[in-house]
Amino acid sequence: MFTVTIRDHMMIAHSLRGEVFGPAQSLHGATYVVDATFRRATLDDDGIVVDIGRAAEALRVVVSELTYRNLDDEAGFAGVNTTTEVLARTVADRLADCARTGGLGDGGRQLDGLTVTLHESHVAWASYERSL
């Protein structure tokens, strides 16, 4: 399996419901480093997994829809704990939609899957992997 990974970042505010989150139940900010890894079993006719420029632009668009937002106020997250895991799935699903609709070029439609990893810090991160 071949992979290509691109990176961006996003800054959000949110609070988390549940005793398990301790002080994170209060409103706080988080800055995530976001890695998106695209995969496919064979390379395209140009010898690539995906156009890196298109993939980087797609990730930039997705994270810009979330960054500088208080996710507690976003209708799309009403009633949802916006954990790192949930946000990784959100970014992955939005990138998958972009691939399906041609936003990553024709090669993007041939991807087998992708993984999105949100790094909360240098010692903690969460990923979501999905097929395409």
CNS distance restraints for C-alpha pairs under 8 A (distance, minus, plus):
assign (resid   1 and name CA) (resid  39 and name CA) 6.57 0.50 0.50
assign (resid   1 and name CA) (resid  40 and name CA) 5.74 0.50 0.50
assign (resid   1 and name CA) (resid  41 and name CA) 4.48 0.50 0.50
assign (resid   1 and name CA) (resid  42 and name CA) 7.19 0.50 0.50
assign (resid   2 and name CA) (resid  39 and name CA) 5.54 0.50 0.50
assign (resid   2 and name CA) (resid  40 and name CA) 5.51 0.50 0.50
assign (resid   2 and name CA) (resid  41 and name CA) 5.92 0.50 0.50
assign (resid   2 and name CA) (resid  42 and name CA) 6.96 0.50 0.50
assign (resid   2 and name CA) (resid  43 and name CA) 7.43 0.50 0.50
assign (resid   2 and name CA) (resid  49 and name CA) 6.69 0.50 0.50
assign (resid   3 and name CA) (resid  37 and name CA) 6.28 0.50 0.50
assign (resid   3 and name CA) (resid  38 and name CA) 5.42 0.50 0.50
assign (resid   3 and name CA) (resid  39 and name CA) 4.39 0.50 0.50
assign (resid   3 and name CA) (resid  40 and name CA) 6.71 0.50 0.50
assign (resid   3 and name CA) (resid  49 and name CA) 6.56 0.50 0.50
assign (resid   4 and name CA) (resid  37 and name CA) 5.48 0.50 0.50
assign (resid   4 and name CA) (resid  38 and name CA) 5.33 0.50 0.50
assign (resid   4 and name CA) (resid  39 and name CA) 6.67 0.50 0.50
assign (resid   4 and name CA) (resid  49 and name CA) 6.49 0.50 0.50
assign (resid   4 and name CA) (resid  50 and name CA) 7.36 0.50 0.50
assign (resid   4 and name CA) (resid  52 and name CA) 7.77 0.50 0.50
assign (resid   5 and name CA) (resid  35 and name CA) 6.43 0.50 0.50
assign (resid   5 and name CA) (resid  36 and name CA) 5.41 0.50 0.50
assign (resid   5 and name CA) (resid  37 and name CA) 4.11 0.50 0.50
assign (resid   5 and name CA) (resid  38 and name CA) 6.30 0.50 0.50
assign (resid   6 and name CA) (resid  35 and name CA) 5.69 0.50 0.50
assign (resid   6 and name CA) (resid  36 and name CA) 5.42 0.50 0.50
assign (resid   6 and name CA) (resid  37 and name CA) 6.56 0.50 0.50
assign (resid   6 and name CA) (resid  52 and name CA) 7.39 0.50 0.50
assign (resid   6 and name CA) (resid  55 and name CA) 7.31 0.50 0.50
assign (resid   6 and name CA) (resid  56 and name CA) 6.14 0.50 0.50
assign (resid   7 and name CA) (resid  33 and name CA) 7.07 0.50 0.50
assign (resid   7 and name CA) (resid  34 and name CA) 5.51 0.50 0.50
assign (resid   7 and name CA) (resid  35 and name CA) 4.50 0.50 0.50
assign (resid   7 and name CA) (resid  36 and name CA) 6.39 0.50 0.50
assign (resid   7 and name CA) (resid  56 and name CA) 7.40 0.50 0.50
assign (resid   7 and name CA) (resid  59 and name CA) 7.95 0.50 0.50
assign (resid   8 and name CA) (resid  33 and name CA) 6.03 0.50 0.50
assign (resid   8 and name CA) (resid  34 and name CA) 5.17 0.50 0.50
assign (resid   8 and name CA) (resid  35 and name CA) 6.66 0.50 0.50
assign (resid   8 and name CA) (resid  56 and name CA) 7.88 0.50 0.50
assign (resid   8 and name CA) (resid  59 and name CA) 7.08 0.50 0.50
assign (resid   8 and name CA) (resid  60 and name CA) 6.67 0.50 0.50
assign (resid   8 and name CA) (resid  63 and name CA) 7.76 0.50 0.50
assign (resid   9 and name CA) (resid  31 and name CA) 7.09 0.50 0.50
assign (resid   9 and name CA) (resid  32 and name CA) 5.45 0.50 0.50
assign (resid   9 and name CA) (resid  33 and name CA) 4.36 0.50 0.50
assign (resid   9 and name CA) (resid  34 and name CA) 5.16 0.50 0.50
assign (resid   9 and name CA) (resid  63 and name CA) 7.05 0.50 0.50
assign (resid  10 and name CA) (resid  31 and name CA) 5.71 0.50 0.50
assign (resid  10 and name CA) (resid  32 and name CA) 5.37 0.50 0.50
assign (resid  10 and name CA) (resid  33 and name CA) 6.73 0.50 0.50
assign (resid  10 and name CA) (resid  34 and name CA) 7.33 0.50 0.50
assign (resid  10 and name CA) (resid  63 and name CA) 5.80 0.50 0.50
assign (resid  10 and name CA) (resid  64 and name CA) 7.23 0.50 0.50
assign (resid  10 and name CA) (resid  66 and name CA) 7.13 0.50 0.50
assign (resid  10 and name CA) (resid  67 and name CA) 4.95 0.50 0.50
assign (resid  10 and name CA) (resid  68 and name CA) 7.69 0.50 0.50
assign (resid  11 and name CA) (resid  29 and name CA) 7.13 0.50 0.50
assign (resid  11 and name CA) (resid  30 and name CA) 5.70 0.50 0.50
assign (resid  11 and name CA) (resid  31 and name CA) 4.32 0.50 0.50
assign (resid  11 and name CA) (resid  32 and name CA) 6.37 0.50 0.50
assign (resid  11 and name CA) (resid  66 and name CA) 7.80 0.50 0.50
assign (resid  11 and name CA) (resid  67 and name CA) 4.85 0.50 0.50
assign (resid  11 and name CA) (resid  68 and name CA) 5.62 0.50 0.50
assign (resid  11 and name CA) (resid  69 and name CA) 7.74 0.50 0.50
assign (resid  12 and name CA) (resid  29 and name CA) 5.64 0.50 0.50
assign (resid  12 and name CA) (resid  30 and name CA) 5.45 0.50 0.50
assign (resid  12 and name CA) (resid  31 and name CA) 6.49 0.50 0.50
assign (resid  12 and name CA) (resid  66 and name CA) 6.83 0.50 0.50
assign (resid  12 and name CA) (resid  67 and name CA) 5.24 0.50 0.50
assign (resid  12 and name CA) (resid  68 and name CA) 5.29 0.50 0.50
assign (resid  12 and name CA) (resid  69 and name CA) 5.35 0.50 0.50
assign (resid  12 and name CA) (resid  70 and name CA) 6.07 0.50 0.50
assign (resid  12 and name CA) (resid  71 and name CA) 6.95 0.50 0.50
assign (resid  13 and name CA) (resid  27 and name CA) 6.78 0.50 0.50
assign (resid  13 and name CA) (resid  28 and name CA) 5.52 0.50 0.50
assign (resid  13 and name CA) (resid  29 and name CA) 4.19 0.50 0.50
assign (resid  13 and name CA) (resid  30 and name CA) 6.20 0.50 0.50
assign (resid  13 and name CA) (resid  68 and name CA) 7.30 0.50 0.50
assign (resid  13 and name CA) (resid  69 and name CA) 6.13 0.50 0.50
assign (resid  13 and name CA) (resid  70 and name CA) 4.43 0.50 0.50
assign (resid  13 and name CA) (resid  71 and name CA) 6.10 0.50 0.50
assign (resid  13 and name CA) (resid  72 and name CA) 7.74 0.50 0.50
assign (resid  14 and name CA) (resid  27 and name CA) 5.36 0.50 0.50
assign (resid  14 and name CA) (resid  28 and name CA) 5.74 0.50 0.50
assign (resid  14 and name CA) (resid  29 and name CA) 6.42 0.50 0.50
assign (resid  14 and name CA) (resid  70 and name CA) 5.47 0.50 0.50
assign (resid  14 and name CA) (resid  71 and name CA) 5.26 0.50 0.50
assign (resid  14 and name CA) (resid  72 and name CA) 5.46 0.50 0.50
assign (resid  14 and name CA) (resid  82 and name CA) 7.22 0.50 0.50
assign (resid  15 and name CA) (resid  24 and name CA) 6.06 0.50 0.50
assign (resid  15 and name CA) (resid  25 and name CA) 5.07 0.50 0.50
assign (resid  15 and name CA) (resid  26 and name CA) 5.25 0.50 0.50
assign (resid  15 and name CA) (resid  27 and name CA) 4.44 0.50 0.50
assign (resid  15 and name CA) (resid  28 and name CA) 6.22 0.50 0.50
assign (resid  15 and name CA) (resid  72 and name CA) 6.79 0.50 0.50
assign (resid  15 and name CA) (resid  81 and name CA) 7.83 0.50 0.50
assign (resid  15 and name CA) (resid  82 and name CA) 7.83 0.50 0.50
assign (resid  16 and name CA) (resid  21 and name CA) 6.51 0.50 0.50
assign (resid  16 and name CA) (resid  24 and name CA) 5.95 0.50 0.50
assign (resid  16 and name CA) (resid  25 and name CA) 4.56 0.50 0.50
assign (resid  16 and name CA) (resid  26 and name CA) 7.13 0.50 0.50
assign (resid  16 and name CA) (resid  27 and name CA) 7.89 0.50 0.50
assign (resid  16 and name CA) (resid  81 and name CA) 5.54 0.50 0.50
assign (resid  16 and name CA) (resid  82 and name CA) 6.87 0.50 0.50
assign (resid  16 and name CA) (resid  83 and name CA) 7.29 0.50 0.50
assign (resid  17 and name CA) (resid  21 and name CA) 7.08 0.50 0.50
assign (resid  17 and name CA) (resid  25 and name CA) 5.57 0.50 0.50
assign (resid  17 and name CA) (resid  81 and name CA) 6.43 0.50 0.50
assign (resid  18 and name CA) (resid  22 and name CA) 7.69 0.50 0.50
assign (resid  18 and name CA) (resid  25 and name CA) 6.92 0.50 0.50
assign (resid  19 and name CA) (resid  25 and name CA) 7.63 0.50 0.50
assign (resid  21 and name CA) (resid  25 and name CA) 5.80 0.50 0.50
assign (resid  24 and name CA) (resid  28 and name CA) 6.74 0.50 0.50
assign (resid  30 and name CA) (resid 120 and name CA) 7.22 0.50 0.50
assign (resid  31 and name CA) (resid 120 and name CA) 6.75 0.50 0.50
assign (resid  32 and name CA) (resid 118 and name CA) 5.74 0.50 0.50
assign (resid  32 and name CA) (resid 119 and name CA) 5.34 0.50 0.50
assign (resid  32 and name CA) (resid 120 and name CA) 5.21 0.50 0.50
assign (resid  32 and name CA) (resid 121 and name CA) 7.52 0.50 0.50
assign (resid  33 and name CA) (resid 118 and name CA) 5.76 0.50 0.50
assign (resid  33 and name CA) (resid 119 and name CA) 5.03 0.50 0.50
assign (resid  33 and name CA) (resid 120 and name CA) 7.03 0.50 0.50
assign (resid  34 and name CA) (resid 116 and name CA) 7.03 0.50 0.50
assign (resid  34 and name CA) (resid 117 and name CA) 5.80 0.50 0.50
assign (resid  34 and name CA) (resid 118 and name CA) 4.73 0.50 0.50
assign (resid  34 and name CA) (resid 119 and name CA) 6.40 0.50 0.50
assign (resid  35 and name CA) (resid 116 and name CA) 5.63 0.50 0.50
assign (resid  35 and name CA) (resid 117 and name CA) 5.10 0.50 0.50
assign (resid  35 and name CA) (resid 118 and name CA) 6.52 0.50 0.50
assign (resid  36 and name CA) (resid  59 and name CA) 7.56 0.50 0.50
assign (resid  36 and name CA) (resid  92 and name CA) 7.74 0.50 0.50
assign (resid  36 and name CA) (resid 114 and name CA) 6.97 0.50 0.50
assign (resid  36 and name CA) (resid 115 and name CA) 5.83 0.50 0.50
assign (resid  36 and name CA) (resid 116 and name CA) 4.53 0.50 0.50
assign (resid  36 and name CA) (resid 117 and name CA) 6.53 0.50 0.50
assign (resid  37 and name CA) (resid 114 and name CA) 5.39 0.50 0.50
assign (resid  37 and name CA) (resid 115 and name CA) 5.07 0.50 0.50
assign (resid  37 and name CA) (resid 116 and name CA) 6.29 0.50 0.50
assign (resid  38 and name CA) (resid  49 and name CA) 7.27 0.50 0.50
assign (resid  38 and name CA) (resid  50 and name CA) 7.39 0.50 0.50
assign (resid  38 and name CA) (resid 111 and name CA) 6.98 0.50 0.50
assign (resid  38 and name CA) (resid 112 and name CA) 7.96 0.50 0.50
assign (resid  38 and name CA) (resid 113 and name CA) 6.17 0.50 0.50
assign (resid  38 and name CA) (resid 114 and name CA) 4.44 0.50 0.50
assign (resid  38 and name CA) (resid 115 and name CA) 6.67 0.50 0.50
assign (resid  39 and name CA) (resid  49 and name CA) 6.67 0.50 0.50
assign (resid  39 and name CA) (resid 111 and name CA) 5.91 0.50 0.50
assign (resid  39 and name CA) (resid 112 and name CA) 5.74 0.50 0.50
assign (resid  39 and name CA) (resid 113 and name CA) 5.37 0.50 0.50
assign (resid  39 and name CA) (resid 114 and name CA) 5.80 0.50 0.50
assign (resid  40 and name CA) (resid  49 and name CA) 6.34 0.50 0.50
assign (resid  40 and name CA) (resid 110 and name CA) 7.31 0.50 0.50
assign (resid  40 and name CA) (resid 111 and name CA) 4.99 0.50 0.50
assign (resid  40 and name CA) (resid 112 and name CA) 4.72 0.50 0.50
assign (resid  40 and name CA) (resid 113 and name CA) 6.80 0.50 0.50
assign (resid  41 and name CA) (resid 112 and name CA) 7.06 0.50 0.50
assign (resid  42 and name CA) (resid  49 and name CA) 7.59 0.50 0.50
assign (resid  43 and name CA) (resid  47 and name CA) 5.06 0.50 0.50
assign (resid  43 and name CA) (resid  48 and name CA) 5.11 0.50 0.50
assign (resid  43 and name CA) (resid  49 and name CA) 5.33 0.50 0.50
assign (resid  44 and name CA) (resid  48 and name CA) 5.57 0.50 0.50
assign (resid  44 and name CA) (resid  49 and name CA) 6.49 0.50 0.50
assign (resid  44 and name CA) (resid 107 and name CA) 6.58 0.50 0.50
assign (resid  49 and name CA) (resid 107 and name CA) 7.25 0.50 0.50
assign (resid  49 and name CA) (resid 111 and name CA) 7.46 0.50 0.50
assign (resid  50 and name CA) (resid  54 and name CA) 7.96 0.50 0.50
assign (resid  50 and name CA) (resid  55 and name CA) 7.10 0.50 0.50
assign (resid  50 and name CA) (resid 104 and name CA) 7.11 0.50 0.50
assign (resid  50 and name CA) (resid 105 and name CA) 7.93 0.50 0.50
assign (resid  50 and name CA) (resid 107 and name CA) 5.74 0.50 0.50
assign (resid  50 and name CA) (resid 108 and name CA) 5.87 0.50 0.50
assign (resid  50 and name CA) (resid 111 and name CA) 7.80 0.50 0.50
assign (resid  51 and name CA) (resid  55 and name CA) 6.16 0.50 0.50
assign (resid  51 and name CA) (resid 104 and name CA) 6.76 0.50 0.50
assign (resid  51 and name CA) (resid 105 and name CA) 7.30 0.50 0.50
assign (resid  51 and name CA) (resid 107 and name CA) 7.48 0.50 0.50
assign (resid  51 and name CA) (resid 108 and name CA) 7.84 0.50 0.50
assign (resid  52 and name CA) (resid  56 and name CA) 5.95 0.50 0.50
assign (resid  53 and name CA) (resid  57 and name CA) 6.20 0.50 0.50
assign (resid  54 and name CA) (resid  58 and name CA) 6.09 0.50 0.50
assign (resid  54 and name CA) (resid 103 and name CA) 7.26 0.50 0.50
assign (resid  54 and name CA) (resid 104 and name CA) 5.31 0.50 0.50
assign (resid  54 and name CA) (resid 105 and name CA) 7.37 0.50 0.50
assign (resid  55 and name CA) (resid  59 and name CA) 6.20 0.50 0.50
assign (resid  55 and name CA) (resid 104 and name CA) 5.91 0.50 0.50
assign (resid  56 and name CA) (resid  60 and name CA) 6.12 0.50 0.50
assign (resid  57 and name CA) (resid  61 and name CA) 6.22 0.50 0.50
assign (resid  58 and name CA) (resid  62 and name CA) 6.27 0.50 0.50
assign (resid  58 and name CA) (resid  95 and name CA) 6.88 0.50 0.50
assign (resid  58 and name CA) (resid  98 and name CA) 7.19 0.50 0.50
assign (resid  58 and name CA) (resid 103 and name CA) 7.23 0.50 0.50
assign (resid  58 and name CA) (resid 104 and name CA) 7.37 0.50 0.50
assign (resid  59 and name CA) (resid  63 and name CA) 6.15 0.50 0.50
assign (resid  59 and name CA) (resid  95 and name CA) 6.96 0.50 0.50
assign (resid  60 and name CA) (resid  64 and name CA) 5.96 0.50 0.50
assign (resid  61 and name CA) (resid  65 and name CA) 6.46 0.50 0.50
assign (resid  62 and name CA) (resid  66 and name CA) 7.09 0.50 0.50
assign (resid  62 and name CA) (resid  91 and name CA) 6.55 0.50 0.50
assign (resid  62 and name CA) (resid  94 and name CA) 6.77 0.50 0.50
assign (resid  62 and name CA) (resid  95 and name CA) 7.28 0.50 0.50
assign (resid  63 and name CA) (resid  67 and name CA) 5.93 0.50 0.50
assign (resid  63 and name CA) (resid  91 and name CA) 7.40 0.50 0.50
assign (resid  66 and name CA) (resid  71 and name CA) 7.68 0.50 0.50
assign (resid  69 and name CA) (resid  73 and name CA) 7.99 0.50 0.50
assign (resid  69 and name CA) (resid  74 and name CA) 7.87 0.50 0.50
assign (resid  70 and name CA) (resid  74 and name CA) 7.03 0.50 0.50
assign (resid  71 and name CA) (resid  77 and name CA) 6.68 0.50 0.50
assign (resid  71 and name CA) (resid  82 and name CA) 7.33 0.50 0.50
assign (resid  72 and name CA) (resid  77 and name CA) 6.96 0.50 0.50
assign (resid  72 and name CA) (resid  78 and name CA) 7.07 0.50 0.50
assign (resid  73 and name CA) (resid  77 and name CA) 7.87 0.50 0.50
assign (resid  73 and name CA) (resid  78 and name CA) 7.63 0.50 0.50
assign (resid  74 and name CA) (resid  78 and name CA) 6.64 0.50 0.50
assign (resid  77 and name CA) (resid  81 and name CA) 7.70 0.50 0.50
assign (resid  77 and name CA) (resid  82 and name CA) 7.18 0.50 0.50
assign (resid  81 and name CA) (resid  86 and name CA) 7.53 0.50 0.50
assign (resid  82 and name CA) (resid  86 and name CA) 5.63 0.50 0.50
assign (resid  82 and name CA) (resid  87 and name CA) 6.11 0.50 0.50
assign (resid  83 and name CA) (resid  87 and name CA) 6.24 0.50 0.50
assign (resid  84 and name CA) (resid  88 and name CA) 6.12 0.50 0.50
assign (resid  84 and name CA) (resid 118 and name CA) 6.59 0.50 0.50
assign (resid  84 and name CA) (resid 120 and name CA) 7.58 0.50 0.50
assign (resid  84 and name CA) (resid 125 and name CA) 7.60 0.50 0.50
assign (resid  84 and name CA) (resid 126 and name CA) 6.19 0.50 0.50
assign (resid  85 and name CA) (resid  89 and name CA) 6.41 0.50 0.50
assign (resid  85 and name CA) (resid 118 and name CA) 7.92 0.50 0.50
assign (resid  85 and name CA) (resid 126 and name CA) 5.62 0.50 0.50
assign (resid  85 and name CA) (resid 127 and name CA) 6.43 0.50 0.50
assign (resid  85 and name CA) (resid 128 and name CA) 6.85 0.50 0.50
assign (resid  86 and name CA) (resid  90 and name CA) 6.23 0.50 0.50
assign (resid  87 and name CA) (resid  91 and name CA) 6.20 0.50 0.50
assign (resid  87 and name CA) (resid 118 and name CA) 7.86 0.50 0.50
assign (resid  88 and name CA) (resid  92 and name CA) 6.16 0.50 0.50
assign (resid  88 and name CA) (resid 116 and name CA) 5.64 0.50 0.50
assign (resid  88 and name CA) (resid 117 and name CA) 6.12 0.50 0.50
assign (resid  88 and name CA) (resid 118 and name CA) 6.00 0.50 0.50
assign (resid  88 and name CA) (resid 126 and name CA) 7.13 0.50 0.50
assign (resid  88 and name CA) (resid 127 and name CA) 5.92 0.50 0.50
assign (resid  88 and name CA) (resid 128 and name CA) 5.55 0.50 0.50
assign (resid  89 and name CA) (resid  93 and name CA) 5.99 0.50 0.50
assign (resid  89 and name CA) (resid 116 and name CA) 7.31 0.50 0.50
assign (resid  89 and name CA) (resid 127 and name CA) 7.79 0.50 0.50
assign (resid  89 and name CA) (resid 128 and name CA) 5.36 0.50 0.50
assign (resid  89 and name CA) (resid 129 and name CA) 7.83 0.50 0.50
assign (resid  90 and name CA) (resid  94 and name CA) 6.24 0.50 0.50
assign (resid  91 and name CA) (resid  95 and name CA) 6.20 0.50 0.50
assign (resid  91 and name CA) (resid 116 and name CA) 6.96 0.50 0.50
assign (resid  92 and name CA) (resid  96 and name CA) 6.07 0.50 0.50
assign (resid  92 and name CA) (resid 114 and name CA) 7.11 0.50 0.50
assign (resid  92 and name CA) (resid 115 and name CA) 6.76 0.50 0.50
assign (resid  92 and name CA) (resid 116 and name CA) 5.63 0.50 0.50
assign (resid  92 and name CA) (resid 128 and name CA) 7.01 0.50 0.50
assign (resid  92 and name CA) (resid 129 and name CA) 7.60 0.50 0.50
assign (resid  92 and name CA) (resid 130 and name CA) 7.47 0.50 0.50
assign (resid  93 and name CA) (resid  97 and name CA) 6.26 0.50 0.50
assign (resid  94 and name CA) (resid  98 and name CA) 6.35 0.50 0.50
assign (resid  95 and name CA) (resid  99 and name CA) 6.23 0.50 0.50
assign (resid  96 and name CA) (resid 100 and name CA) 6.18 0.50 0.50
assign (resid  96 and name CA) (resid 114 and name CA) 7.79 0.50 0.50
assign (resid  96 and name CA) (resid 132 and name CA) 6.64 0.50 0.50
assign (resid  97 and name CA) (resid 101 and name CA) 6.22 0.50 0.50
assign (resid  98 and name CA) (resid 102 and name CA) 6.33 0.50 0.50
assign (resid  98 and name CA) (resid 103 and name CA) 4.90 0.50 0.50
assign (resid  98 and name CA) (resid 104 and name CA) 6.64 0.50 0.50
assign (resid  99 and name CA) (resid 103 and name CA) 5.52 0.50 0.50
assign (resid  99 and name CA) (resid 104 and name CA) 5.26 0.50 0.50
assign (resid  99 and name CA) (resid 105 and name CA) 7.55 0.50 0.50
assign (resid  99 and name CA) (resid 108 and name CA) 5.01 0.50 0.50
assign (resid  99 and name CA) (resid 109 and name CA) 5.63 0.50 0.50
assign (resid  99 and name CA) (resid 111 and name CA) 7.96 0.50 0.50
assign (resid 100 and name CA) (resid 108 and name CA) 7.27 0.50 0.50
assign (resid 100 and name CA) (resid 109 and name CA) 5.60 0.50 0.50
assign (resid 101 and name CA) (resid 109 and name CA) 7.84 0.50 0.50
assign (resid 102 and name CA) (resid 106 and name CA) 6.10 0.50 0.50
assign (resid 102 and name CA) (resid 108 and name CA) 6.61 0.50 0.50
assign (resid 102 and name CA) (resid 109 and name CA) 6.53 0.50 0.50
assign (resid 103 and name CA) (resid 108 and name CA) 7.48 0.50 0.50
assign (resid 104 and name CA) (resid 108 and name CA) 4.72 0.50 0.50
assign (resid 104 and name CA) (resid 109 and name CA) 7.56 0.50 0.50
assign (resid 105 and name CA) (resid 109 and name CA) 7.26 0.50 0.50
assign (resid 106 and name CA) (resid 110 and name CA) 7.25 0.50 0.50
assign (resid 107 and name CA) (resid 111 and name CA) 6.95 0.50 0.50
assign (resid 111 and name CA) (resid 132 and name CA) 6.42 0.50 0.50
assign (resid 112 and name CA) (resid 131 and name CA) 5.91 0.50 0.50
assign (resid 112 and name CA) (resid 132 and name CA) 5.26 0.50 0.50
assign (resid 113 and name CA) (resid 129 and name CA) 7.49 0.50 0.50
assign (resid 113 and name CA) (resid 130 and name CA) 5.61 0.50 0.50
assign (resid 113 and name CA) (resid 131 and name CA) 4.06 0.50 0.50
assign (resid 113 and name CA) (resid 132 and name CA) 4.67 0.50 0.50
assign (resid 114 and name CA) (resid 129 and name CA) 5.87 0.50 0.50
assign (resid 114 and name CA) (resid 130 and name CA) 5.66 0.50 0.50
assign (resid 114 and name CA) (resid 131 and name CA) 6.51 0.50 0.50
assign (resid 114 and name CA) (resid 132 and name CA) 7.35 0.50 0.50
assign (resid 115 and name CA) (resid 127 and name CA) 6.66 0.50 0.50
assign (resid 115 and name CA) (resid 128 and name CA) 5.56 0.50 0.50
assign (resid 115 and name CA) (resid 129 and name CA) 4.16 0.50 0.50
assign (resid 115 and name CA) (resid 130 and name CA) 6.34 0.50 0.50
assign (resid 116 and name CA) (resid 127 and name CA) 5.43 0.50 0.50
assign (resid 116 and name CA) (resid 128 and name CA) 5.39 0.50 0.50
assign (resid 116 and name CA) (resid 129 and name CA) 6.49 0.50 0.50
assign (resid 117 and name CA) (resid 125 and name CA) 6.76 0.50 0.50
assign (resid 117 and name CA) (resid 126 and name CA) 5.59 0.50 0.50
assign (resid 117 and name CA) (resid 127 and name CA) 4.10 0.50 0.50
assign (resid 117 and name CA) (resid 128 and name CA) 6.55 0.50 0.50
assign (resid 118 and name CA) (resid 125 and name CA) 5.53 0.50 0.50
assign (resid 118 and name CA) (resid 126 and name CA) 5.54 0.50 0.50
assign (resid 118 and name CA) (resid 127 and name CA) 6.30 0.50 0.50
assign (resid 119 and name CA) (resid 124 and name CA) 6.20 0.50 0.50
assign (resid 119 and name CA) (resid 125 and name CA) 4.19 0.50 0.50
assign (resid 119 and name CA) (resid 126 and name CA) 6.67 0.50 0.50
assign (resid 120 and name CA) (resid 124 and name CA) 5.60 0.50 0.50
assign (resid 120 and name CA) (resid 125 and name CA) 5.35 0.50 0.50
assign (resid 121 and name CA) (resid 125 and name CA) 6.85 0.50 0.50
